Amino acid sequence: MRRSISIIIPAYNEEKRLPATLRTVQAWLQAGSWEFAEIVVVDDGSRDATVELARNAGARVLLNPGNRGKGYTVRHGMLEARGEWTLFTDADLSSPIEELDKLTAAVDREQARAAIGSRALDRSLIGVRQPLFREYVGRFFNLVIRAVTGLPFHDTQCGFKLFETAAAREIFKRQRLDGFGFDVEVLFIARRLGYRAVEVPVRWNDAAGTKVSMWRGMAAFFDPLKVRWNSILGRYR
């Protein structure tokens, strides 16, 4: 059984969605049997009341030096986590926090150091789907990732991932991508370091108000190539 947990929530201008998310996560943690649990909101230079709301809700708040991107934000939180295990999840809770039970069960069962939520392994678990164009672009992106990096996962981009914190520190301190392609990079680094990660089907719902523009999504197609190049140059050693 996992005894302590840090839940990292990257946030950028999330004053509308964050309060409900924090209440939901807090209630779930209080109903559990964790010896230690913390919610860490990492603010990526928000211009609204995100920071104030997070502090008032009792979350631990970390501040980025300006708007640096989701990859930077998640890395900041993962490297500051205090729990034995660390989950990062999106501020909209696209995957319900209760799905963490599936990830913890998977790492116990498989003796793994990480578990990643997946929309691709069982698409019947998707409640609200993305627009078709985005969904098929995402599927194609994962094909590109598997071809370029050799990663075996069917969905690297689901923002619901659990890491043993000791392993996470070794992985995320080597991370170099600050944008939305960082998921690919950290999974690649984990594999290079010999850390076992398991892919777990989770419930997921598309949430309105995504921060990912189509242009930034398309630019992410270059990230697997950057990962391979960084690996060739020995930057993940």
C-alpha positions as CSV (number, residue, x, y, z in Angstrom):
1,M,0.0,0.0,0.0
2,R,1.2,3.5,-0.8
3,R,1.6,5.4,2.4
4,S,2.3,9.0,1.3
5,I,1.3,10.9,-1.8
6,S,2.0,14.3,-3.4
7,I,-0.5,15.5,-6.0
8,I,0.9,18.0,-8.4
9,I,-1.5,20.3,-10.2
10,P,0.0,22.6,-12.9
11,A,-2.0,25.7,-13.2
12,Y,-2.2,28.7,-15.6
13,N,-5.1,31.1,-15.2
14,E,-7.3,28.4,-13.5
15,E,-9.3,30.5,-11.1
16,K,-12.6,29.1,-12.5
17,R,-11.8,25.4,-12.4
18,L,-9.3,25.1,-9.6
19,P,-11.5,25.6,-6.5
20,A,-13.8,22.7,-7.4
21,T,-10.8,20.5,-8.3
22,L,-9.1,21.2,-5.0
23,R,-12.3,20.5,-3.0
24,T,-12.7,17.2,-4.9
25,V,-9.1,16.1,-4.3
26,Q,-9.1,17.1,-0.7
27,A,-12.3,15.1,0.0
28,W,-10.8,12.1,-1.7
29,L,-7.6,12.3,0.3
30,Q,-9.5,12.7,3.6
31,A,-11.5,9.6,2.9
32,G,-8.4,7.5,2.3
33,S,-5.8,6.1,4.6
34,W,-2.7,8.1,3.6
35,E,-0.2,8.7,6.4
36,F,0.9,11.9,4.5
37,A,-0.7,13.7,1.6
38,E,-0.2,17.1,0.0
39,I,-1.7,19.0,-2.8
40,V,0.9,21.1,-4.7
41,V,-0.4,23.7,-7.1
42,V,2.4,25.0,-9.4
43,D,1.5,28.3,-10.9
44,D,2.9,29.1,-14.3
45,G,2.7,32.9,-14.2
46,S,-1.1,33.2,-13.9
47,R,-2.6,36.7,-14.3
48,D,-5.8,35.9,-12.4
49,A,-6.6,34.8,-8.8
50,T,-5.2,31.2,-9.2
51,V,-2.5,31.6,-6.6
52,E,-4.8,33.3,-4.0
53,L,-7.5,30.7,-4.4
54,A,-5.0,27.8,-4.1
55,R,-3.5,29.2,-0.9
56,N,-6.9,29.9,0.6
57,A,-7.9,26.3,-0.1
58,G,-4.9,25.0,1.8
59,A,-2.8,23.8,-1.1
60,R,1.0,24.2,-1.1
61,V,1.8,26.7,-3.9
62,L,5.0,26.9,-6.0
63,L,5.6,29.8,-8.3
64,N,7.4,29.6,-11.7
65,P,9.5,32.5,-12.7
66,G,7.0,33.7,-15.3
67,N,5.1,31.6,-17.8
68,R,7.4,28.8,-18.7
69,G,5.2,26.0,-20.1
70,K,3.5,22.8,-18.8
71,G,6.7,20.7,-19.0
72,Y,8.6,23.2,-16.8
73,T,5.7,23.5,-14.4
74,V,5.3,19.7,-13.9
75,R,9.1,19.3,-13.5
76,H,9.1,22.1,-10.8
77,G,6.4,20.3,-8.9
78,M,7.8,16.8,-9.2
79,L,11.2,17.9,-8.0
80,E,9.7,19.5,-4.9
81,A,7.3,16.7,-4.0
82,R,7.5,15.4,-0.4
83,G,5.5,12.2,-0.7
84,E,6.8,8.7,-1.4
85,W,4.8,8.7,-4.6
86,T,3.8,11.6,-6.8
87,L,0.9,12.0,-9.2
88,F,0.6,14.9,-11.6
89,T,-2.9,15.6,-12.9
90,D,-4.6,18.4,-14.9
91,A,-6.4,21.2,-13.2
92,D,-9.7,20.2,-14.8
93,L,-9.5,16.6,-13.5
94,S,-10.1,15.1,-16.9
95,S,-9.3,11.8,-15.3
96,P,-11.2,11.7,-11.9
97,I,-8.9,11.6,-8.9
98,E,-10.5,8.2,-8.0
99,E,-8.6,6.7,-10.9
100,L,-5.5,7.0,-8.9
101,D,-6.5,3.8,-7.1
102,K,-6.0,2.0,-10.5
103,L,-2.5,3.4,-10.8
104,T,-1.4,2.5,-7.3
105,A,-2.8,-1.0,-7.7
106,A,-0.8,-1.3,-11.0
107,V,2.5,-0.3,-9.6
108,D,2.0,-2.8,-6.7
109,R,1.0,-5.6,-9.0
110,E,3.7,-5.0,-11.6
111,Q,6.5,-3.9,-9.2
112,A,6.8,-0.8,-11.4
113,R,8.2,2.7,-10.6
114,A,5.6,4.5,-12.6
115,A,2.0,4.1,-13.9
116,I,0.5,6.3,-16.7
117,G,-3.2,6.8,-17.3
118,S,-4.3,5.8,-20.8
119,R,-7.2,6.8,-23.0
120,A,-6.2,4.4,-25.7
121,L,-6.3,1.0,-24.0
122,D,-10.1,1.1,-23.4
123,R,-11.8,3.9,-25.2
124,S,-15.2,2.8,-23.7
125,L,-13.9,4.6,-20.5
126,I,-14.0,8.0,-22.3
127,G,-17.1,9.9,-21.3
128,V,-16.8,13.2,-23.2
129,R,-14.7,12.8,-26.3
130,Q,-12.5,15.3,-28.0
131,P,-13.5,16.8,-31.3
132,L,-12.8,14.1,-34.0
133,F,-9.9,16.1,-35.6
134,R,-8.1,16.4,-32.3
135,E,-8.7,12.8,-31.4
136,Y,-7.3,11.5,-34.7
137,V,-4.3,13.9,-34.6
138,G,-3.6,12.5,-31.1
139,R,-3.7,8.9,-32.4
140,F,-1.3,9.8,-35.2
141,F,1.0,11.6,-32.8
142,N,1.3,8.5,-30.7
143,L,2.2,6.4,-33.8
144,V,4.9,8.9,-34.6
145,I,6.2,8.7,-31.0
146,R,6.3,4.9,-31.0
147,A,8.2,4.9,-34.3
148,V,10.7,7.6,-33.4
149,T,11.4,6.8,-29.8
150,G,10.6,3.1,-29.5
151,L,8.3,3.7,-26.5
152,P,5.7,0.9,-26.3
153,F,2.8,3.1,-24.9
154,H,-0.4,3.7,-26.8
155,D,-1.1,7.1,-25.1
156,T,1.8,9.2,-23.7
157,Q,-0.2,12.4,-23.5
158,C,-2.8,11.7,-20.9
159,G,-2.1,14.1,-18.1
160,F,-2.5,11.6,-15.3
161,K,0.8,10.0,-14.3
162,L,2.1,8.4,-11.1
163,F,5.8,8.1,-10.2
164,E,7.8,6.8,-7.3
165,T,9.2,10.1,-6.1
166,A,12.8,8.8,-5.8
167,A,12.7,7.7,-9.4
168,A,10.9,10.9,-10.5
169,R,13.8,13.0,-9.2
170,E,16.2,11.1,-11.3
171,I,13.9,11.3,-14.4
172,F,12.7,14.9,-14.2
173,K,16.1,16.4,-13.3
174,R,17.2,15.2,-16.8
175,Q,14.1,16.6,-18.6
176,R,14.9,19.3,-21.1
177,L,11.6,20.0,-22.9
178,D,9.4,22.7,-21.3
179,G,6.4,22.4,-23.6
180,F,3.6,19.8,-24.1
181,G,6.0,17.2,-25.5
182,F,7.6,16.7,-22.1
183,D,5.5,13.5,-21.4
184,V,7.3,11.7,-24.2
185,E,10.7,12.8,-22.9
186,V,10.2,11.7,-19.2
187,L,8.9,8.3,-20.3
188,F,11.8,7.9,-22.6
189,I,14.2,8.9,-19.8
190,A,12.5,6.5,-17.4
191,R,13.0,3.7,-19.9
192,R,16.7,4.6,-20.5
193,L,17.3,4.6,-16.7
194,G,15.7,1.1,-16.4
195,Y,12.5,2.2,-14.5
196,R,9.5,0.1,-15.3
197,A,6.3,2.0,-16.2
198,V,2.9,0.5,-16.8
199,E,0.1,1.8,-18.9
200,V,-3.3,1.7,-17.2
201,P,-6.8,2.4,-18.8
202,V,-8.5,5.2,-17.0
203,R,-11.8,7.1,-17.2
204,W,-11.4,10.4,-19.0
205,N,-13.5,13.3,-20.1
206,D,-12.6,16.1,-22.5
207,A,-13.0,19.5,-20.6
208,A,-13.8,22.8,-22.3
209,G,-11.2,25.5,-22.0
210,T,-8.1,23.6,-23.1
211,K,-4.9,25.7,-23.0
212,V,-3.4,23.7,-25.9
213,S,-3.8,25.6,-29.2
214,M,-3.8,23.7,-32.4
215,W,-0.5,25.3,-33.4
216,R,1.2,24.2,-30.2
217,G,-0.2,20.8,-30.6
218,M,1.2,20.5,-34.1
219,A,4.6,21.8,-33.0
220,A,4.8,18.9,-30.5
221,F,5.4,16.6,-33.5
222,F,9.0,17.8,-33.4
223,D,9.5,16.8,-29.8
224,P,10.1,13.1,-30.4
225,L,12.9,14.1,-32.7
226,K,14.3,16.4,-30.1
227,V,14.2,13.6,-27.6
228,R,16.1,11.3,-29.9
229,W,18.7,14.0,-30.7
230,N,19.2,14.7,-27.0
231,S,19.7,11.0,-26.4
232,I,22.3,10.8,-29.2
233,L,24.1,13.7,-27.6
234,G,24.1,11.9,-24.3
235,R,22.1,14.6,-22.5
236,Y,20.1,12.1,-20.5
237,R,23.0,10.3,-18.9
